[in-house]
Amino acid sequence: MRFFLRRFEEIVGVACLGIMVTVAFMNVLTRYFFRYSMAFTEEITLYLFVWAVMMGTSIAFREGSNMAVTLFYKQFRREHRKYLALFASLLSTVFFVVLAYFGIREVLDEIDMNAMTEAIEMPMWWFTSAMPIASVLILFRIIVRTRDDLQSGNY
């Protein structure tokens, strides 16, 4: 169970990418051999791509490999870098709290309106829930990473 929780993002991301590749490949085959395009494939690929990107973002924060302007950061002395790292974590936290808030509002609106996807007629909130779910996961990863970096002096 611990492995699953530690690698949740990879599992979801790989599943999304696997489905995306399979669906896109099936569409290419049907277009090439039968001259028939399956309209739903573009929709599924787009929605699963959002999930995959959000899982990748969470992995980046977990591993501490998210984008940073290190040229600017390296100009400061070590004791000041700690405050820059805390400030970056604070800004990231604020961003993902706002994204989670508006993501939850969007999902609730879609549930209230019974919004469905156009091609496959699935509830839209199944796909847009990626934003609030991943934002909460990313917030957790930011907090844990910041704590670990402060304890180890890795900043």
Backbone torsions as a table, in degrees:
resi	resn	phi	psi	omega
1	MET	NA	-37.8	-179.9
2	ARG	-62.9	-40.1	177.5
3	PHE	-60.0	-44.4	-179.9
4	PHE	-60.5	-44.6	-179.5
5	LEU	-68.5	-36.1	-180.0
6	ARG	-70.2	-34.2	-175.4
7	ARG	-112.4	24.0	-177.9
8	PHE	-55.2	-45.5	-178.2
9	GLU	-61.6	-42.5	179.5
10	GLU	-63.7	-41.9	-178.8
11	ILE	-62.6	-48.5	179.8
12	VAL	-66.2	-44.1	-179.5
13	GLY	-62.2	-44.1	179.1
14	VAL	-65.3	-40.9	177.9
15	ALA	-61.5	-44.5	179.1
16	CYS	-62.5	-46.6	-179.7
17	LEU	-65.1	-38.1	178.1
18	GLY	-63.0	-44.0	178.2
19	ILE	-65.8	-42.4	-180.0
20	MET	-59.6	-47.2	-178.6
21	VAL	-64.5	-43.7	-179.6
22	THR	-62.5	-46.7	-178.4
23	VAL	-65.9	-43.2	179.5
24	ALA	-64.9	-39.9	178.6
25	PHE	-64.8	-42.0	177.2
26	MET	-60.7	-40.2	179.7
27	ASN	-65.4	-40.8	177.4
28	VAL	-61.8	-44.4	179.5
29	LEU	-62.2	-44.8	-179.1
30	THR	-67.3	-34.9	177.4
31	ARG	-68.9	-40.2	-176.4
32	TYR	-72.9	-45.5	-174.5
33	PHE	-89.0	-36.2	-174.4
34	PHE	-111.8	-2.3	-178.0
35	ARG	55.0	39.7	-179.1
36	TYR	-132.0	126.4	179.0
37	SER	-103.8	133.7	177.9
38	MET	-90.4	113.1	-173.8
39	ALA	-65.6	-31.0	-175.4
40	PHE	-68.9	-19.8	-175.3
41	THR	-64.5	-38.1	178.6
42	GLU	-64.8	-40.5	-180.0
43	GLU	-65.2	-47.8	179.8
44	ILE	-62.5	-44.5	-179.3
45	THR	-60.9	-43.2	-179.8
46	LEU	-63.4	-47.3	-177.7
47	TYR	-68.2	-39.5	178.0
48	LEU	-70.1	-27.8	176.6
49	PHE	-63.6	-39.0	177.1
50	VAL	-60.3	-46.1	178.0
51	TRP	-60.1	-45.1	-178.2
52	ALA	-63.2	-42.6	179.4
53	VAL	-64.3	-42.9	-180.0
54	MET	-66.5	-36.5	176.7
55	MET	-67.6	-38.3	176.4
56	GLY	-64.1	-37.3	176.8
57	THR	-63.9	-41.9	178.1
58	SER	-63.5	-40.7	177.1
59	ILE	-61.3	-43.2	-179.5
60	ALA	-60.1	-43.4	178.1
61	PHE	-68.7	-37.6	178.8
62	ARG	-62.8	-42.2	-177.0
63	GLU	-86.6	-7.6	-177.6
64	GLY	72.5	26.9	-178.1
65	SER	-110.6	20.4	175.8
66	ASN	-71.0	162.0	-174.6
67	MET	-64.8	141.7	177.5
68	ALA	-150.0	153.6	176.4
69	VAL	-94.5	86.9	-173.3
70	THR	-72.4	-26.3	178.5
71	LEU	-58.7	-44.9	178.3
72	PHE	-69.0	-43.9	-176.2
73	TYR	-63.6	-40.8	-176.9
74	LYS	-70.8	-13.8	179.6
75	GLN	-74.2	-16.5	-177.8
76	PHE	-92.8	154.3	175.1
77	ARG	-70.4	159.5	-175.1
78	ARG	-55.1	-42.4	-178.1
79	GLU	-67.3	-25.9	177.2
80	HIS	-83.5	-25.3	179.3
81	ARG	-62.4	-32.0	178.6
82	LYS	-58.0	-44.1	-179.0
83	TYR	-70.9	-35.7	175.2
84	LEU	-64.6	-41.3	179.0
85	ALA	-64.6	-41.3	177.3
86	LEU	-64.9	-39.5	178.5
87	PHE	-64.5	-42.8	177.9
88	ALA	-62.7	-41.0	177.8
89	SER	-64.6	-39.6	178.5
90	LEU	-63.8	-45.8	178.5
91	LEU	-62.3	-42.6	178.3
92	SER	-62.8	-40.9	179.3
93	THR	-62.7	-46.3	179.2
94	VAL	-60.5	-45.3	-179.7
95	PHE	-58.6	-47.5	-176.0
96	PHE	-76.1	-24.4	171.9
97	VAL	-66.3	-44.8	178.7
98	VAL	-64.3	-43.7	178.9
99	LEU	-62.5	-40.7	177.7
100	ALA	-64.4	-43.3	-179.2
101	TYR	-60.2	-52.1	-178.4
102	PHE	-71.0	-29.1	174.7
103	GLY	-65.1	-42.4	177.2
104	ILE	-63.3	-42.6	177.9
105	ARG	-60.8	-41.7	179.3
106	GLU	-64.2	-45.2	-180.0
107	VAL	-61.4	-45.3	179.1
108	LEU	-62.6	-39.3	176.2
109	ASP	-62.8	-42.6	-179.7
110	GLU	-66.6	-35.6	176.2
111	ILE	-66.8	-44.6	179.0
112	ASP	-61.5	-39.6	-178.1
113	MET	-85.4	-4.8	-176.5
114	ASN	54.6	44.1	-178.5
115	ALA	-69.5	133.8	-179.9
116	MET	-121.0	152.6	175.4
117	THR	-69.1	155.2	-173.3
118	GLU	-72.2	-47.8	-172.1
119	ALA	-86.2	-40.8	-173.7
120	ILE	-104.9	-2.8	176.0
121	GLU	54.5	44.3	174.2
122	MET	-104.5	154.0	177.6
123	PRO	-58.5	129.3	-177.5
124	MET	-60.9	-33.0	-175.5
125	TRP	-66.6	-18.9	175.9
126	TRP	-60.6	-33.4	-176.9
127	PHE	-93.7	-40.8	-178.2
128	THR	-75.0	-12.1	176.1
129	SER	-68.4	-8.2	176.1
130	ALA	-58.5	-38.5	-177.0
131	MET	-64.4	-56.0	-178.8
132	PRO	-69.2	-37.7	-179.4
133	ILE	-64.1	-50.0	-179.5
134	ALA	-67.3	-34.4	178.5
135	SER	-62.5	-42.2	177.5
136	VAL	-65.4	-41.9	177.4
137	LEU	-62.5	-43.1	178.6
138	ILE	-64.5	-40.6	176.4
139	LEU	-58.1	-44.2	176.7
140	PHE	-59.8	-45.0	-179.2
141	ARG	-65.1	-37.5	177.8
142	ILE	-63.4	-46.1	-178.4
143	ILE	-62.7	-47.0	-179.3
144	VAL	-64.4	-44.3	-179.2
145	ARG	-63.9	-42.8	179.3
146	THR	-62.8	-44.7	177.9
147	ARG	-59.9	-46.6	-179.0
148	ASP	-64.0	-41.3	179.3
149	ASP	-65.5	-39.5	179.1
150	LEU	-68.3	-38.5	178.9
151	GLN	-67.9	-37.8	-177.2
152	SER	-88.9	-12.5	-176.4
153	GLY	74.9	21.3	-178.9
154	ASN	-90.2	79.1	177.7
155	TYR	-147.3	NA	NA
